Amino acid sequence: METSSLLAEASTYICSIASGSNGNAYWIQCQDTAILIDCGIGYREMVKRAKMVGIDLKLLSAIFISHEHSDHVRGLKVLANHHKHMQCYMTGGTAKGVREYYMPLDGARVHLMPSEGLVTVGPIEVTSFAKPHDVKEPVSFTVRTVDGVTIGVYTDIGRPTERLVRELEQCDAVFLESNYDIEMLRKGSYPAYLKNRITGGEGHISNKEAFDLVSNLPKPCKMQTLILSHLSGENNKPQIVRELFEPFEEHMKVYTASRNGVGVVIKVEKK
């Protein structure tokens, strides 16, 4: 069945439109309502990629911003200008960072949410919770739909936390950061300060840390779909990630989010 036909069904779908330091955008759709987590690519590229997989951007009701780094907000202003009905949600710290470093925001459409909060958008509930990352007030998001599906969007997470572990245990599907291979980073050309920033607990998590998070999930595991996300272009390779996570393919579908293009649209159902 064509992807566009699948998206016409009343179900929950997810898609990595962009993932990596060159841009992040994660699509979650339930019935005729969709949200976007982050918007770090330009609008023309967003439209192009959406058309490739049958995503209807007119269904976009809200965008949630995890933090103010440019690879998560670069395309926000133009996207908002093209979708006047779309509401924008972010913490006060993130809003301050966006205004300070990148762009003015339309206060009438920007809603400040707490780092520990809940927002409902039609058939979708979005829970925010604090994460360790080197910005003003960053958050991760756990998304629940009326289909009974739970989806996590956990990138730029600095280090595993007890809260992250609890949220992961509830997820049917997750976009989980697997940013760098430890040896590639150690031997690579990055200056020492940048290597320390990445590994220092407020940057990114490694392939091994992501692997350990999934390995330690309760058995039997609720998770059906794992999308390894935010891979470094300098310090990681998709092949390394795929080989490392291959053992999980017996129990779940495992994908590697592309840095340079849109991923497949995935239907998620309650287990």
RAFEN-V911033 format. One line per field, one symbol per residue. psi: psi as a letter, one per 20 degrees, with the letter a starting at -180 (. if undefined). A space follows every 50 residues. Layout:
psi->???
This chain:
psi->qqghggiiqnapqqpohqprijqpppppppckpqrpoqnjrqgghggghg hhjjpoiiiohqppphrjqhjiihjgghghhinhipqpprrhgggggghh hgqqqohhipppqrinrpppncjppopqqqqoqlagmqqrppppriijqp pqnnrljfqprhggggghhiphqpoppmgqpghgggiaiqqghhghggij ikerqrggggghghhjqqpqphphpooprlpphhkrphgggghgjhhiih irppqopqhjrqaqppppqp.
